[in-house]
Amino acid sequence: MKYKISFDVSSSITRDMKIIIEDSNYTKLMAKQIEINKKEQIINLDFNAYMGGDFALKFIIGNVGNTQNRPHEIKIGNVKLEVIEE
């Protein structure tokens, strides 16, 4: 099956974050690194997964890429998962 994950994201500083989808065996079904900043972005990502399987969505927001080690705020909202192809 093909899925689409979408969400809004922004950060008070320019930084990188990763989005990972893994199955119950920790096999990565999708991994994407993006740059976020003060301007809210709508992110849309597609991935394939087998029908009936469990999977986890992970937002990796620690020390990713060139992220500065200083206080900041990240906002993630309107998270939506939908089947786009069976």
GUMIVO-290076 format. One line per field, with one value per residue: residue number from 1; residue in one letter; x, y, z of N, C-alpha, C, O in turn. Coordinates in nm, 3 decimals. Atoms other than C-alpha are relative to their C-alpha. Layout:
# residues N
n: (NUM,...)
res: (A,...)
n_xx: (X,...)
n_yy: (Y,...)
n_zz: (Z,...)
ca_xx: (X,...)
ca_yy: (Y,...)
ca_zz: (Z,...)
c_xx: (X,...)
c_yy: (Y,...)
c_zz: (Z,...)
o_xx: (X,...)
o_yy: (Y,...)
o_zz: (Z,...)
//
This chain:
# residues 86
n: (1,2,3,4,5,6,7,8,9,10,11,12,13,14,15,16,17,18,19,20,21,22,23,24,25,26,27,28,29,30,31,32,33,34,35,36,37,38,39,40,41,42,43,44,45,46,47,48,49,50,51,52,53,54,55,56,57,58,59,60,61,62,63,64,65,66,67,68,69,70,71,72,73,74,75,76,77,78,79,80,81,82,83,84,85,86)
res: (M,K,Y,K,I,S,F,D,V,S,S,S,I,T,R,D,M,K,I,I,I,E,D,S,N,Y,T,K,L,M,A,K,Q,I,E,I,N,K,K,E,Q,I,I,N,L,D,F,N,A,Y,M,G,G,D,F,A,L,K,F,I,I,G,N,V,G,N,T,Q,N,R,P,H,E,I,K,I,G,N,V,K,L,E,V,I,E,E)
n_xx: (0.084,-0.072,0.054,-0.049,-0.002,-0.011,0.002,-0.053,-0.115,-0.081,-0.098,-0.041,-0.130,-0.018,-0.063,0.042,0.068,0.024,0.127,-0.025,0.107,-0.058,0.095,-0.019,-0.136,-0.089,-0.044,0.044,0.084,-0.022,-0.082,-0.017,-0.051,0.047,-0.038,0.117,-0.032,0.113,0.116,0.068,0.002,0.084,-0.083,0.073,-0.094,0.061,-0.080,0.066,-0.001,0.085,0.132,0.017,-0.117,-0.010,-0.114,-0.014,-0.043,-0.096,-0.055,-0.132,-0.020,-0.119,-0.114,0.011,-0.067,-0.071,0.083,-0.072,0.035,0.049,0.144,0.090,0.132,0.047,0.145,0.047,0.145,0.084,-0.058,0.104,-0.044,0.108,-0.032,0.017,0.005,0.006)
n_yy: (-0.118,-0.127,-0.093,-0.138,-0.067,-0.145,-0.075,-0.136,-0.009,-0.122,-0.006,-0.137,-0.017,0.088,0.125,0.122,0.106,0.121,0.070,0.142,0.098,0.133,0.106,0.053,0.058,-0.117,-0.019,-0.131,-0.003,-0.132,-0.090,-0.126,-0.113,-0.127,-0.122,-0.076,-0.135,-0.074,0.005,0.129,0.079,0.120,0.109,0.115,0.108,0.128,0.119,0.129,0.093,0.116,-0.009,0.068,-0.013,-0.114,-0.086,-0.114,-0.129,-0.063,-0.131,-0.007,-0.144,-0.026,-0.056,0.049,-0.085,-0.117,-0.065,-0.072,0.045,-0.113,0.012,-0.038,0.063,0.065,0.024,0.101,0.009,0.050,0.125,0.076,0.117,0.050,0.098,-0.062,0.106,0.133)
n_zz: (0.000,0.002,-0.096,0.002,-0.129,0.017,-0.125,0.001,-0.089,-0.001,-0.108,-0.028,0.066,0.115,-0.045,0.068,-0.075,0.079,-0.014,0.026,-0.017,-0.017,-0.032,-0.136,-0.009,0.011,0.138,0.048,0.119,0.057,-0.082,0.072,-0.078,0.055,-0.072,-0.044,-0.048,-0.059,0.088,-0.007,0.123,0.005,0.050,0.052,0.033,0.033,-0.027,0.021,-0.112,0.024,-0.062,-0.127,-0.084,-0.090,0.025,-0.091,0.054,-0.092,0.031,-0.064,-0.016,-0.082,0.071,0.137,0.097,-0.051,-0.101,-0.106,-0.135,-0.079,-0.022,0.108,-0.004,0.122,-0.001,0.095,-0.015,0.109,0.051,0.068,0.074,0.083,0.105,0.131,0.102,-0.061)
ca_xx: (0.000,0.110,0.061,0.096,0.202,0.150,0.210,0.286,0.622,0.822,1.117,1.228,1.575,1.683,1.771,1.742,1.509,1.449,1.124,1.142,0.879,0.979,0.799,0.779,1.121,1.277,1.321,1.308,1.023,1.101,1.365,1.386,1.592,1.447,1.544,1.291,1.278,1.041,0.815,0.555,0.587,0.341,0.534,0.392,0.579,0.482,0.596,0.512,0.420,0.270,-0.097,-0.174,0.171,0.248,0.468,0.595,0.634,0.941,1.031,1.406,1.466,1.789,2.134,2.056,2.285,2.410,2.165,2.292,2.298,2.091,1.738,1.464,1.107,0.974,0.604,0.453,0.079,-0.199,-0.035,-0.233,-0.183,-0.383,-0.384,-0.326,-0.297,-0.397)
ca_yy: (0.000,0.356,0.613,0.989,1.163,1.538,1.793,2.159,2.249,2.557,2.641,2.958,2.902,2.756,2.391,2.039,1.763,1.406,1.224,0.845,0.575,0.230,-0.102,-0.313,-0.468,-0.116,-0.143,0.205,0.244,0.614,0.858,1.222,1.513,1.861,2.216,2.410,2.777,3.048,3.019,2.744,2.473,2.205,1.880,1.596,1.263,0.934,0.587,0.222,-0.028,-0.374,-0.405,-0.493,-0.411,-0.182,0.120,0.417,0.782,0.951,1.319,1.338,1.685,1.647,1.727,1.679,1.811,2.163,2.237,2.497,2.389,2.673,2.710,2.718,2.610,2.365,2.350,2.043,2.027,1.896,1.554,1.344,0.993,0.867,0.572,0.698,0.365,0.011)
ca_zz: (0.000,-0.060,0.215,0.242,0.562,0.584,0.859,0.926,1.078,1.178,1.403,1.576,1.422,1.089,1.150,1.009,1.122,1.008,0.949,0.970,0.919,1.051,1.066,1.384,1.303,1.286,0.909,0.759,0.513,0.460,0.587,0.488,0.619,0.574,0.667,0.872,0.977,1.105,0.801,0.848,0.584,0.480,0.433,0.220,0.201,0.039,0.145,0.079,0.349,0.345,0.432,0.791,0.923,1.213,1.162,1.363,1.270,1.421,1.419,1.487,1.630,1.828,1.690,1.318,1.044,1.116,1.397,1.641,2.004,2.150,2.289,2.027,1.963,1.703,1.617,1.448,1.378,1.159,1.127,0.881,0.744,0.450,0.209,-0.146,-0.328,-0.233)
c_xx: (0.088,-0.073,0.058,-0.009,0.016,-0.007,0.053,0.117,0.067,0.094,0.040,0.141,0.003,0.079,-0.049,-0.079,-0.018,-0.139,0.027,-0.128,0.068,-0.111,0.034,0.134,0.107,0.063,-0.056,-0.079,0.016,0.085,0.029,0.053,-0.043,0.056,-0.127,0.047,-0.127,-0.127,-0.063,-0.003,-0.102,0.084,-0.091,0.102,-0.077,0.093,-0.085,0.013,-0.094,-0.129,-0.004,0.119,-0.008,0.118,-0.005,0.049,0.090,0.044,0.132,0.039,0.117,0.107,0.006,0.072,0.077,-0.078,0.085,-0.051,-0.035,-0.151,-0.080,-0.129,-0.033,-0.149,-0.033,-0.150,-0.066,0.057,-0.113,0.063,-0.117,0.053,-0.024,-0.004,0.000,0.064)
c_yy: (0.124,0.098,0.140,0.053,0.149,0.066,0.140,0.004,0.136,-0.008,0.146,0.030,-0.090,-0.122,-0.116,-0.088,-0.118,-0.053,-0.144,-0.078,-0.136,-0.101,-0.056,-0.070,0.108,0.014,0.133,-0.013,0.134,0.079,0.124,0.106,0.128,0.116,0.075,0.135,0.065,-0.006,-0.140,-0.066,-0.112,-0.107,-0.114,-0.104,-0.128,-0.114,-0.124,-0.086,-0.115,0.012,-0.079,0.009,0.120,0.086,0.121,0.122,0.065,0.135,0.011,0.148,0.033,0.066,-0.059,0.098,0.112,0.076,0.065,-0.047,0.121,-0.014,0.047,-0.080,-0.058,-0.024,-0.099,-0.014,-0.059,-0.126,-0.086,-0.116,-0.052,-0.103,0.069,-0.103,-0.135,-0.103)
c_zz: (0.000,0.092,-0.023,0.142,-0.028,0.137,-0.025,0.097,-0.013,0.119,0.022,-0.051,-0.124,0.045,-0.086,0.095,-0.093,0.029,-0.041,0.022,0.007,0.025,0.139,0.019,-0.012,-0.139,-0.049,-0.129,-0.072,0.099,-0.084,0.096,-0.069,0.082,0.036,0.055,0.054,-0.085,0.007,-0.137,0.012,-0.068,-0.042,-0.044,-0.027,0.039,-0.024,0.124,-0.034,0.080,0.131,0.093,0.092,-0.043,0.092,-0.076,0.103,-0.056,0.076,0.006,0.092,-0.084,-0.141,-0.092,0.066,0.105,0.108,0.136,0.086,0.016,-0.121,0.012,-0.137,0.015,-0.111,0.022,-0.123,-0.064,-0.054,-0.077,-0.083,-0.100,-0.134,-0.113,0.070,-0.088)
o_xx: (0.200,-0.195,0.162,-0.113,0.099,-0.073,0.119,0.114,0.072,0.075,0.043,0.181,-0.073,0.186,-0.143,-0.063,-0.015,-0.190,0.077,-0.201,0.144,-0.216,0.125,0.172,0.225,0.167,-0.175,-0.030,-0.006,0.065,0.074,0.002,-0.027,0.095,-0.216,0.163,-0.225,-0.237,0.004,-0.038,-0.126,0.123,-0.181,0.188,-0.172,0.215,-0.208,0.118,-0.191,-0.130,0.044,0.113,-0.081,0.219,-0.110,0.133,0.053,0.083,0.132,0.068,0.129,0.078,0.076,0.047,0.157,-0.062,0.177,-0.171,0.045,-0.215,-0.050,-0.139,-0.010,-0.195,0.005,-0.194,-0.003,0.058,-0.214,0.163,-0.227,0.168,-0.131,-0.039,0.084,0.068)
o_yy: (0.122,0.113,0.156,0.045,0.189,0.016,0.166,-0.061,0.194,-0.089,0.225,0.147,-0.186,-0.109,-0.100,-0.082,-0.102,-0.040,-0.170,-0.054,-0.173,-0.069,-0.007,-0.100,0.077,0.078,0.159,-0.068,0.144,0.072,0.114,0.121,0.144,0.098,0.093,0.152,-0.003,0.006,-0.240,-0.003,-0.164,-0.092,-0.153,-0.077,-0.161,-0.100,-0.118,-0.088,-0.098,0.068,-0.192,-0.038,0.216,0.033,0.156,0.112,0.078,0.146,0.020,0.210,0.146,0.155,-0.158,0.219,0.089,0.197,0.003,-0.068,0.168,-0.083,0.149,-0.172,0.006,-0.073,-0.080,-0.031,-0.082,-0.140,-0.110,-0.097,-0.069,-0.097,0.126,-0.071,-0.161,-0.221)
o_zz: (0.052,0.085,-0.086,0.207,-0.110,0.228,-0.126,0.201,-0.122,0.210,-0.073,-0.057,-0.133,0.105,-0.164,0.217,-0.215,0.140,-0.150,0.119,-0.083,0.080,0.205,0.132,-0.025,-0.154,-0.037,-0.228,-0.193,0.220,-0.198,0.207,-0.190,0.198,-0.048,0.092,0.081,-0.033,-0.018,-0.237,0.122,-0.184,0.033,-0.128,0.045,0.034,-0.023,0.188,-0.108,0.190,0.137,0.207,0.065,-0.092,0.145,-0.165,0.220,-0.172,0.198,-0.097,0.140,-0.164,-0.164,-0.087,0.156,0.118,0.162,0.156,0.166,-0.064,-0.182,0.094,-0.240,0.119,-0.227,0.136,-0.226,-0.186,0.012,-0.147,-0.031,-0.143,-0.156,-0.227,0.156,-0.053)
//
